[in-house]
Amino acid sequence: MGATERVDVTIPKRPEFVSVARLTAAAVAGRQGFAFDEIEDLKIAVSEACTLLIRAATDTSAPLRIASCCAGTSWRCLWRPGSRA
């Protein structure tokens, strides 16, 4: 596994952009040497989390900000509702 990597992505709160977040997280995990099955599980988790956040959003004009972080065998994702700025 490689060194710690963090990738920040900002997407509109619309279902058609969930794939951007999912594929970005998968790319970060892939670069860190995660196994194929682990990456597939990660993509599902990111899709589900994004979908829940989008459905729960009261302000859909503000973007969803996502940070995917990998360090060794650990992956984490940070979610922020974003701002209109």
Contacts in CASP RR format, 6 or more apart in sequence:
PFRMAT RR
TARGET T0000
AUTHOR 0000-0000-0000
METHOD contacts of the structure
MODEL  1
MGATERVDVTIPKRPEFVSVARLTAAAVAGRQGFAFDEIEDLKIAVSEAC
TLLIRAATDTSAPLRIASCCAGTSWRCLWRPGSRA
1 32 0 8 1.000
1 33 0 8 1.000
1 70 0 8 1.000
1 72 0 8 1.000
1 73 0 8 1.000
2 31 0 8 1.000
2 32 0 8 1.000
2 33 0 8 1.000
2 72 0 8 1.000
3 71 0 8 1.000
4 69 0 8 1.000
4 70 0 8 1.000
4 71 0 8 1.000
4 72 0 8 1.000
5 28 0 8 1.000
5 31 0 8 1.000
5 32 0 8 1.000
5 69 0 8 1.000
5 70 0 8 1.000
5 71 0 8 1.000
6 28 0 8 1.000
6 67 0 8 1.000
6 68 0 8 1.000
6 69 0 8 1.000
6 70 0 8 1.000
7 24 0 8 1.000
7 27 0 8 1.000
7 28 0 8 1.000
7 67 0 8 1.000
7 68 0 8 1.000
8 65 0 8 1.000
8 66 0 8 1.000
8 67 0 8 1.000
9 20 0 8 1.000
9 21 0 8 1.000
9 24 0 8 1.000
9 65 0 8 1.000
9 66 0 8 1.000
9 67 0 8 1.000
9 68 0 8 1.000
10 63 0 8 1.000
10 64 0 8 1.000
10 65 0 8 1.000
10 66 0 8 1.000
10 82 0 8 1.000
11 17 0 8 1.000
11 18 0 8 1.000
11 20 0 8 1.000
11 21 0 8 1.000
11 50 0 8 1.000
11 63 0 8 1.000
11 64 0 8 1.000
11 66 0 8 1.000
12 60 0 8 1.000
12 63 0 8 1.000
12 64 0 8 1.000
13 53 0 8 1.000
13 54 0 8 1.000
13 57 0 8 1.000
13 60 0 8 1.000
13 62 0 8 1.000
13 63 0 8 1.000
13 64 0 8 1.000
14 54 0 8 1.000
14 60 0 8 1.000
15 51 0 8 1.000
15 54 0 8 1.000
18 46 0 8 1.000
18 47 0 8 1.000
18 50 0 8 1.000
18 51 0 8 1.000
18 54 0 8 1.000
19 47 0 8 1.000
21 46 0 8 1.000
21 47 0 8 1.000
21 50 0 8 1.000
21 64 0 8 1.000
21 66 0 8 1.000
22 43 0 8 1.000
22 46 0 8 1.000
22 47 0 8 1.000
22 50 0 8 1.000
23 43 0 8 1.000
24 66 0 8 1.000
24 68 0 8 1.000
25 42 0 8 1.000
25 43 0 8 1.000
25 46 0 8 1.000
25 66 0 8 1.000
25 68 0 8 1.000
25 75 0 8 1.000
25 77 0 8 1.000
26 39 0 8 1.000
26 42 0 8 1.000
26 43 0 8 1.000
26 46 0 8 1.000
28 68 0 8 1.000
28 69 0 8 1.000
28 70 0 8 1.000
28 75 0 8 1.000
29 38 0 8 1.000
29 39 0 8 1.000
29 42 0 8 1.000
29 68 0 8 1.000
29 70 0 8 1.000
29 75 0 8 1.000
30 39 0 8 1.000
31 70 0 8 1.000
32 70 0 8 1.000
32 72 0 8 1.000
32 75 0 8 1.000
34 42 0 8 1.000
34 70 0 8 1.000
34 73 0 8 1.000
34 75 0 8 1.000
42 75 0 8 1.000
46 66 0 8 1.000
46 68 0 8 1.000
46 77 0 8 1.000
49 77 0 8 1.000
49 79 0 8 1.000
50 64 0 8 1.000
50 66 0 8 1.000
53 64 0 8 1.000
53 79 0 8 1.000
53 81 0 8 1.000
54 60 0 8 1.000
54 64 0 8 1.000
57 64 0 8 1.000
57 81 0 8 1.000
59 81 0 8 1.000
61 84 0 8 1.000
62 81 0 8 1.000
62 82 0 8 1.000
62 83 0 8 1.000
62 84 0 8 1.000
63 82 0 8 1.000
63 83 0 8 1.000
64 79 0 8 1.000
64 80 0 8 1.000
64 81 0 8 1.000
64 82 0 8 1.000
65 79 0 8 1.000
65 80 0 8 1.000
65 81 0 8 1.000
65 82 0 8 1.000
66 77 0 8 1.000
66 78 0 8 1.000
66 79 0 8 1.000
66 80 0 8 1.000
67 77 0 8 1.000
67 78 0 8 1.000
67 80 0 8 1.000
68 75 0 8 1.000
68 76 0 8 1.000
68 77 0 8 1.000
69 75 0 8 1.000
69 76 0 8 1.000
69 77 0 8 1.000
69 78 0 8 1.000
END
